[in-house]
Amino acid sequence: MHKPELSSTSGSCLFYGYIVVAAALLIIILDYGSRLTIGVFFKPILEEFNWSRGLTSGAVTLSMLGQGPGAIIMGRLNDRLGPRFVMTLCGCLLGVGYLLMAIIHSVGQLYFFYGIIVGIGMSGAFAALLSTVARWFVKRRGLVAGIVAGGTGIGQLVAPPITNLLISTYDWRLSYILMGGAVLVAGVVLAQFLKRDPGQMGLVPYGSDQIEKSKSSSSSRGITVKQAMHTQQYWLLMGAFFSLGYILMAISTHLVPHITDIGISAMAAANIFALCGLFLAIGCIALGAINDRLGNKRSLIIYFFIMAAALFWLTQLSSTWQFVSFAVLFGLSTGGSVPIESNILVDLFGIRSHGSILGTITFGFACGGALGPFLTGFLFDLTGSYGLGFLVCAIMASIGLISCANLRPTKKLIFESVAD
């Protein structure tokens, strides 16, 4: 019999789930913050090597392609070995990948160091962490998922301006060394605080009334990956998050170059991109709690509608204040959407194979993220502007909206322990 203070709802000691949330949040800030600096590094690399934007964007595409299959593998490893192992491995790969970026002298090195090593290093940063948090909380699951996912926006808020300052003070190679060292050390240390589920510590998930109920909920409730793939809901979600990945990575890679192309300073462009991150974080955290009340499907429809409107508008923007307004709308809509990816899977498919299913959906996100930067850069090289590329982003948001509008409740979940 466990002492009352070890229960998830006791106020006599800190529930370890909050430590897991804090560690996961810091890792996502670190990983996504460093990842989203690519738009700041983009032009300095172009200027040194005189590569085309499509060719340089191909490294981001390859990185997302590596992240996709990696997310499936890391999701399954997280279900079986736990997040400490997964995030230690990913932290080492990500940090080393950035350190190696400081010595590139060819496209092949760019594609291998950033495209493959960084891509695989990023593969555990979302699926494994969001799946872990979902196991620790029943009550407030939407809120804590929003807090953790909000780390993507906080990272985007902090990292690009700091990186721009480092590049302007030193150079882009030294900046990659400093960033890689920080990611390697901090990522590995933070991973040691992660535990897969409350059962490893004799606890129950927050909001669960009894251990027996928790065991049923956390280990056997739900369906397998194979069963999920036979439902219409799975493929509609795959389409929606493919679209979201396309949009996020296309905008992350090309928004700063686009803003500087029309005559706005590099510092102002980095700050506008950081503002997107601020409102993405606000959207993840503030709207994460609202999503629990409004419902995941309805929330996604609203967010994709706002996102599509903002992206159609982006094709016409020309002044700083207009880009600031875009940053607010785009940040809030993407911020509201990101944490729902994890939570809606619990609603539709249960918790039993949550990490594995989330890994496959994240693969769809990564495939979209792979296509977005490359196609947007290719269309720029073809037309000499980002107008057509950003129009395609707006169309992708419309596809996400249609996919979410056609979601229906799962007709029948199998709440039994079945082998994958």
Solvent accessible surface area in square Angstrom, and as a share of the most:
residue,aa,sasa,rsa
1,M,237,1.06
2,H,85,0.38
3,K,132,0.56
4,P,110,0.69
5,E,61,0.27
6,L,69,0.34
7,S,43,0.28
8,S,2,0.02
9,T,89,0.52
10,S,30,0.20
11,G,84,0.80
12,S,86,0.55
13,C,62,0.37
14,L,117,0.58
15,F,13,0.06
16,Y,38,0.15
17,G,0,0.00
18,Y,77,0.29
19,I,55,0.28
20,V,0,0.00
21,V,11,0.07
22,A,49,0.38
23,A,5,0.04
24,A,0,0.00
25,L,35,0.17
26,L,86,0.43
27,I,3,0.01
28,I,0,0.00
29,I,39,0.20
30,L,40,0.20
31,D,3,0.02
32,Y,28,0.11
33,G,1,0.01
34,S,6,0.04
35,R,3,0.01
36,L,13,0.06
37,T,1,0.01
38,I,8,0.04
39,G,3,0.03
40,V,12,0.07
41,F,0,0.00
42,F,1,0.00
43,K,54,0.23
44,P,29,0.19
45,I,1,0.01
46,L,19,0.10
47,E,138,0.62
48,E,88,0.40
49,F,42,0.17
50,N,136,0.70
51,W,45,0.16
52,S,55,0.36
53,R,33,0.12
54,G,6,0.06
55,L,75,0.37
56,T,6,0.03
57,S,0,0.00
58,G,7,0.07
59,A,2,0.02
60,V,1,0.00
61,T,22,0.13
62,L,52,0.26
63,S,0,0.00
64,M,3,0.01
65,L,85,0.42
66,G,20,0.19
67,Q,5,0.02
68,G,1,0.01
69,P,61,0.38
70,G,7,0.07
71,A,0,0.00
72,I,52,0.26
73,I,100,0.51
74,M,9,0.04
75,G,0,0.00
76,R,79,0.29
77,L,49,0.24
78,N,0,0.00
79,D,27,0.14
80,R,153,0.56
81,L,107,0.53
82,G,4,0.03
83,P,1,0.01
84,R,102,0.37
85,F,100,0.42
86,V,0,0.00
87,M,3,0.02
88,T,38,0.22
89,L,67,0.34
90,C,1,0.00
91,G,3,0.03
92,C,49,0.30
93,L,53,0.26
94,L,0,0.00
95,G,0,0.00
96,V,61,0.35
97,G,0,0.00
98,Y,0,0.00
99,L,59,0.30
100,L,49,0.24
101,M,0,0.00
102,A,7,0.05
103,I,94,0.48
104,I,0,0.00
105,H,129,0.58
106,S,48,0.31
107,V,40,0.23
108,G,51,0.49
109,Q,63,0.28
110,L,3,0.01
111,Y,55,0.21
112,F,100,0.42
113,F,23,0.10
114,Y,3,0.01
115,G,0,0.00
116,I,67,0.34
117,I,24,0.12
118,V,0,0.00
119,G,0,0.00
120,I,64,0.33
121,G,0,0.00
122,M,1,0.00
123,S,1,0.01
124,G,0,0.00
125,A,0,0.00
126,F,14,0.06
127,A,0,0.00
128,A,0,0.00
129,L,0,0.00
130,L,1,0.00
131,S,0,0.00
132,T,1,0.00
133,V,1,0.00
134,A,2,0.02
135,R,22,0.08
136,W,0,0.00
137,F,0,0.00
138,V,66,0.38
139,K,115,0.49
140,R,110,0.40
141,R,45,0.16
142,G,2,0.02
143,L,57,0.28
144,V,5,0.03
145,A,3,0.02
146,G,0,0.00
147,I,45,0.23
148,V,0,0.00
149,A,0,0.00
150,G,0,0.00
151,G,0,0.00
152,T,9,0.05
153,G,0,0.00
154,I,47,0.24
155,G,1,0.01
156,Q,10,0.04
157,L,60,0.30
158,V,69,0.40
159,A,19,0.15
160,P,0,0.00
161,P,31,0.20
162,I,90,0.46
163,T,8,0.05
164,N,20,0.10
165,L,104,0.52
166,L,43,0.22
167,I,28,0.14
168,S,85,0.55
169,T,83,0.48
170,Y,126,0.48
171,D,67,0.35
172,W,14,0.05
173,R,46,0.17
174,L,65,0.32
175,S,2,0.01
176,Y,2,0.01
177,I,80,0.40
178,L,84,0.42
179,M,25,0.11
180,G,0,0.00
181,G,26,0.25
182,A,53,0.41
183,V,2,0.01
184,L,49,0.24
185,V,99,0.57
186,A,36,0.28
187,G,4,0.04
188,V,39,0.23
189,V,84,0.48
190,L,31,0.15
191,A,0,0.00
192,Q,77,0.34
193,F,94,0.39
194,L,1,0.01
195,K,53,0.23
196,R,59,0.21
197,D,24,0.12
198,P,3,0.02
199,G,55,0.53
200,Q,102,0.45
201,M,71,0.32
202,G,22,0.21
203,L,19,0.09
204,V,12,0.07
205,P,6,0.04
206,Y,29,0.11
207,G,26,0.25
208,S,10,0.07
209,D,123,0.63
210,Q,98,0.43
211,I,65,0.33
212,E,121,0.54
213,K,112,0.48
214,S,9,0.06
215,K,128,0.54
216,S,64,0.41
217,S,34,0.22
218,S,27,0.17
219,S,69,0.44
220,S,23,0.15
221,R,81,0.29
222,G,0,0.00
223,I,5,0.03
224,T,7,0.04
225,V,20,0.11
226,K,145,0.62
227,Q,57,0.25
228,A,0,0.00
229,M,72,0.32
230,H,151,0.68
231,T,30,0.18
232,Q,122,0.54
233,Q,15,0.07
234,Y,1,0.00
235,W,137,0.48
236,L,34,0.17
237,L,1,0.00
238,M,28,0.13
239,G,25,0.24
240,A,0,0.00
241,F,1,0.00
242,F,58,0.24
243,S,1,0.01
244,L,1,0.00
245,G,0,0.00
246,Y,2,0.01
247,I,0,0.00
248,L,24,0.12
249,M,12,0.06
250,A,0,0.00
251,I,2,0.01
252,S,7,0.04
253,T,0,0.00
254,H,0,0.00
255,L,0,0.00
256,V,12,0.07
257,P,1,0.00
258,H,24,0.11
259,I,0,0.00
260,T,28,0.16
261,D,61,0.32
262,I,74,0.38
263,G,68,0.65
264,I,26,0.13
265,S,67,0.43
266,A,56,0.43
267,M,81,0.36
268,A,29,0.22
269,A,0,0.00
270,A,1,0.01
271,N,71,0.36
272,I,6,0.03
273,F,2,0.01
274,A,4,0.03
275,L,40,0.20
276,C,2,0.01
277,G,0,0.00
278,L,59,0.30
279,F,44,0.18
280,L,9,0.04
281,A,6,0.05
282,I,72,0.36
283,G,0,0.00
284,C,0,0.00
285,I,63,0.32
286,A,52,0.40
287,L,36,0.18
288,G,1,0.01
289,A,36,0.28
290,I,79,0.40
291,N,5,0.03
292,D,83,0.43
293,R,214,0.78
294,L,58,0.29
295,G,30,0.29
296,N,22,0.11
297,K,71,0.30
298,R,149,0.54
299,S,0,0.00
300,L,0,0.00
301,I,50,0.25
302,I,73,0.37
303,Y,11,0.04
304,F,0,0.00
305,F,128,0.54
306,I,56,0.28
307,M,0,0.00
308,A,8,0.06
309,A,55,0.43
310,A,1,0.01
311,L,0,0.00
312,F,90,0.37
313,W,81,0.29
314,L,1,0.01
315,T,40,0.23
316,Q,137,0.61
317,L,11,0.06
318,S,80,0.51
319,S,35,0.22
320,T,64,0.37
321,W,164,0.58
322,Q,38,0.17
323,F,0,0.00
324,V,56,0.32
325,S,36,0.24
326,F,0,0.00
327,A,0,0.00
328,V,41,0.24
329,L,74,0.37
330,F,8,0.03
331,G,1,0.01
332,L,54,0.27
333,S,1,0.01
334,T,0,0.00
335,G,0,0.00
336,G,0,0.00
337,S,0,0.00
338,V,11,0.06
339,P,1,0.00
340,I,0,0.00
341,E,5,0.02
342,S,1,0.00
343,N,12,0.06
344,I,7,0.04
345,L,2,0.01
346,V,8,0.05
347,D,86,0.45
348,L,16,0.08
349,F,1,0.00
350,G,1,0.01
351,I,6,0.03
352,R,51,0.18
353,S,4,0.03
354,H,0,0.00
355,G,0,0.00
356,S,5,0.03
357,I,1,0.00
358,L,0,0.00
359,G,0,0.00
360,T,8,0.05
361,I,0,0.00
362,T,4,0.02
363,F,65,0.27
364,G,3,0.03
365,F,26,0.11
366,A,0,0.00
367,C,35,0.21
368,G,0,0.00
369,G,0,0.00
370,A,2,0.02
371,L,75,0.37
372,G,0,0.00
373,P,0,0.00
374,F,83,0.35
375,L,49,0.25
376,T,1,0.00
377,G,0,0.00
378,F,95,0.40
379,L,18,0.09
380,F,35,0.15
381,D,69,0.36
382,L,120,0.60
383,T,72,0.42
384,G,55,0.53
385,S,56,0.36
386,Y,3,0.01
387,G,31,0.30
388,L,79,0.39
389,G,0,0.00
390,F,1,0.00
391,L,69,0.34
392,V,32,0.19
393,C,0,0.00
394,A,0,0.00
395,I,83,0.42
396,M,23,0.10
397,A,0,0.00
398,S,31,0.20
399,I,77,0.39
400,G,0,0.00
401,L,40,0.20
402,I,108,0.55
403,S,13,0.08
404,C,0,0.00
405,A,43,0.33
406,N,64,0.33
407,L,5,0.02
408,R,132,0.48
409,P,108,0.68
410,T,31,0.18
411,K,202,0.86
412,K,165,0.70
413,L,28,0.14
414,I,56,0.28
415,F,109,0.45
416,E,106,0.47
417,S,86,0.55
418,V,41,0.24
419,A,94,0.73
420,D,96,0.50
